[in-house]
Amino acid sequence: MVEIRNLRYEQGYQQQLILVEHFCLQQSMHLQQLLHQ
């Protein structure tokens, strides 16, 4: 039970990291577009 819970927690954590990275990427791309205008 504990192992399964840890695995689910890790998967959720990885998904959050991916979302954060994606958000940061979008923000930096948006900033670059603003700078180039």
C-alpha positions in Angstrom: 0.0 0.0 0.0 2.7 2.4 1.0 4.7 1.8 -2.2 1.7 2.4 -4.4 0.9 5.6 -2.6 4.5 6.8 -3.0 4.4 5.9 -6.7 1.2 7.9 -7.2 2.7 10.8 -5.3 5.8 10.7 -7.5 3.8 10.6 -10.7 1.7 13.6 -9.5 4.8 15.4 -8.6 6.3 14.8 -12.0 3.1 16.0 -13.7 3.3 19.2 -11.7 6.9 19.7 -12.7 6.0 19.3 -16.4 3.1 21.8 -16.0 5.5 24.3 -14.3 8.1 23.8 -17.0 5.5 24.3 -19.7 4.2 27.4 -18.0 7.7 28.9 -17.7 8.4 28.1 -21.3 5.2 29.8 -22.4 6.0 32.9 -20.2 9.5 33.2 -21.6 8.3 32.8 -25.2 5.7 35.5 -24.5 8.4 37.8 -23.0 10.6 37.2 -26.1 7.7 38.1 -28.4 7.1 41.3 -26.4 10.8 42.2 -26.6 10.9 41.7 -30.4 8.0 43.9 -31.1 
